[in-house]
Amino acid sequence: MTSLTANNITVTIDGKTIVKDVSLNVSTGEWLCIVGPNGAGKSTLLRALAGLAEPSGTLEIDEHDVRTFSVRDRACWIAYVAQDPVAPSGMSVFEYVLLGRTAHLSLLANETQLDHDMANFVLAELDLTQFATRSVNTLSGGERQRVAIARALVQASPIILLDEPTSALDIGYSQEVLDLLDKLRREQKIAVISTMHDLTIAGQYPDRILMLANGSTVIHGTAHEVLTEEHISKTYGAAVRVINDEHGPIVVPRRHP
C-alpha cells in the first residue's frame, strides 16, 4: 500500500509564511480533503505536496524523500491538477489527455494501444468523447477542468492531487467527476488529496478533512469531527447550520441574528 506522509510542512514565499507546520498522511484507497477560508494556504500546501513549491519539513512516499525524485519519477507517483489548468495551444483534447501517459514511456517510445485505450476510457467516463478532436483552448472553463482531470486519471499515478476540482463545473458534472474519483480510489486504490470550498461536498465524499486557517491546522479528522457549527463559525466567521446526513454533514448558510 502506497502512502504519502508529510510532517511539519512549512512554505515561505517572499519572506511570508503561507503554510506552517502542517502534517498529514494519506494511503492508497483514501481521500483526504483540505478546506479553509480564502488565503488559508490550501493551494500552496497542495503545490508543496506536488513538488511545485519548496517546503521545509519532510515529504515522503513509502519512506522515500519525494524531493530526491526526478520530475519524471515524481509524475509516476503523483498526478496534480491545478485549479485553472493551462493546456498547450492547438493541442486536441485526446492528445492532451494522452500526455498523461508520458511519464510511463521509455525514452523515444511511442504510446501503445493500451495507452490509447486508457485515454478513450477516461474520456468516455467523463463524458468528453465528443470533444476528443477539439482543440483544448476552444473549450469552456468547465470542459477544460474535466479534460485536465482526465489527463491526471490517465497518468495512473497512485496519488492524485486536485485543487478545487469542481470549481468550474455545474452540479451535474461535479457529481460525475466526484463519483468517478470515488469509484477509482476504491477500485484502483488511488490516494486522493483535494482542496474544496464547498463544505457539503467535502463532507460527503472524502474519508477525512484537514481544516486550515492562516496556514496552520485547525483540526484534522472525520467530516463529523471537523464540520461542526463551532469549527466553521470560528474558522470562517460564518453562521451555518449543520445537518447530519447518512453520507456526511450538510452545511447550510444561515443569516446572522
Number of C-alpha atoms within 10 A of each C-alpha: 10 17 18 23 20 20 15 16 21 22 24 15 12 6 7 8 13 20 27 21 16 19 18 15 15 21 20 19 22 20 23 25 27 25 25 25 17 13 13 20 23 29 23 23 25 22 21 19 24 24 19 12 15 17 23 16 15 17 25 17 19 13 12 13 12 22 16 10 13 10 11 13 13 18 25 19 20 24 23 27 24 17 17 16 15 13 16 10 10 12 15 19 27 23 17 20 27 22 16 24 24 18 18 17 13 9 8 6 9 11 15 11 9 9 20 16 13 21 27 19 16 21 25 14 14 17 16 18 17 10 17 19 12 16 18 25 17 14 14 11 15 18 20 21 24 24 27 27 28 29 26 26 27 25 27 21 21 24 30 26 24 24 24 22 23 25 17 18 19 10 10 8 17 18 14 17 20 17 12 16 20 18 14 16 19 15 10 12 17 26 26 26 24 23 25 21 17 15 19 19 20 25 24 16 18 21 18 22 26 23 25 25 20 18 22 21 19 16 15 18 14 16 24 15 13 21 25 16 17 15 16 21 14 12 17 13 11 16 16 19 18 18 14 12 10 8 12 21 23 22 21 13 10 10 8 7 4
